[in-house]
Amino acid sequence: MPDISTEVAGLKLENPLLLASGILDENGYTMKRILKEGAAGVVTKSIGMEERKGYRPPVIAEVDGGLLNAVGLPNPGIANFGEEMKIALSEGKPVIGSIFASSVQDFANLARKMEEYGASAVELNLSCPHVEGFGTEVGSDAALVEEIVNEIKRKIQIPLFAKLSPNVSSMIEIAMAAEKADAYVVINTVKGMAIDIHARKPVLSHGAGGLSGKAIKAVGVKYVYELKKETGKAIIGVGGIEDGFDALEYIMAGASAVQIGTALYKHGRGIFNTVNAQISDFMEREKFGHISEIVGVALP
Amino acid sequence: MMINSTVAEKKDETPTVSTITFDWDCEVRPGQFIMVWVPGVGEVPMSVSSTDGTKAITVKEYGPTTQALRRLKAGDRIFFRGPYGNSFTIVDGDILLVGGGSGMASLRPLIRKGAHAVVAARNEKELLFASEFGEGKVYRVTDDGSAGVKGTPVDQLKTMDLEKFNMVYVCGPERMLKSVMDHFKGRRVKAEFSLERIMKCGIGICDSCSIDGFQLCRDGPVFMLQELQTMKEFGVSKLTESGKRVDV
């Protein structure tokens, strides 16, 4: 039996699959169930300083090859998130706290609070493409990213992951600014829009949104490959993974672990066990003993 | 994908509830729902209240989108996606429907000759679909006593032999569902409950409607009595639009 356990910046995972931020991760009981049903860990919905309702529906639209979403960072505010963390952590597996803010100070406070709640790592949402003042607006400012990452690194002991956006002119530049982070998470959604021709209006109430799913897989694989080659740092791959073969592509490009999100709408929560079995079968057939033997094999 | 059709008819059922019928060539099972979109206003989950042939939704006004839906008239376009969710189990023999307020909308496709019902509402004028049941088969319950029993559905259920029904179908506000479930405790009742929670995506990813890790929009909205009895969140706590945990 091949060993599918892995490790990202010291964080041990029983298999390479994490639940991506933004999908089924605002209710502690849901995260607990996802962990029970085969995910090695979960990343929470992005949490900010204040409670936000998010945008009014429609917040998602099905498009060719995936989904568009503009949910609008709904979250209960960090002060109200402790109970959900406690419920999720009761499964005894890693829970990674995703945070978003518009200032260095807020980011640092949120990271500290996540550590206090027992988070196994912190993921910085530097890339939500659809809320003004947060996400990409922060994540495309290299100097600000550097300040945020360096300040958080001074404040917390648990690993820090920087989730990067493809919606910038140079991801490498932003990655370099975030080089003190322990790992990169690549990629967040790609900006997009869908218009209903009968309504003559964008479907999402916000207009534009972020595209996820199979349609962006090739984009994600490219960025993982490039970042691994340039930086050598640990990477978590995300974007369009629907089966074990998609996951293996990311791993061969240099990802030590991957995240699954959008595929849950097609395949349900059972996808984690299915993908793990497919990875294991492939490894057996191709005579790989351990995931680490596959990480980055496609690199020159 | 967003679907569109034309409103065939709009009928006012009560002072706050209307039924909108439209053509849609699609198999929809009793208990399933659609996400109905009013461009420029919003999108809401709606039980399909008529599933054979012409489809319908029965809308209670509670916000801007439902208000806009009630203003639709024959000939207007209606936008929606679905059908989503699981459905009620159809059984032979005697059945009882227990509906509170607009909860009767999701039970309506189950109405058939000989079906029994407990129909509850705030007052007589808000009783929904009570007239669609046969003589002597329907028990009315109102908060203010303006018709039937004054009180809650449980006050009526207490007087009935529930074990004789091959299935009891229940839909309404979560607190009502909880009180009905508690009443069934220790009785050999076969029952299915259709739940309501805040719903945004309708396709099992946003986590707004989740209960004990199950997504109402995908694993539900219909749950068996035995499933509900094991849930920690049912009737206790839920998340608001922001994801903040509050008491039910």
Interface residues (C-beta under 8 A of the other chain):
Chain A: I23 L24 D25 E26 N27 Y29 T30 K32 R33 I34 K36 K45 E51 R52 K53 G54 R56 P57 P58 V59 I60 A61 E62 L67 N69 V71 P74 N75 P76 G77 N80 E83 E84 D196 H198 A199 R200 K201 V203 S205 G261 T262 L264 Y265 G268
Chain B: M1 M2 N4 M35 W37 P39 G40 G42 E43 V44 R77 F79 R81 K200 C201 I203 G204 I205 C206 D207 S208 S210 I211 D212 G213 F214 Q215 R218 K232 E233 L239 T240 E241 S242 G243 K244 R245
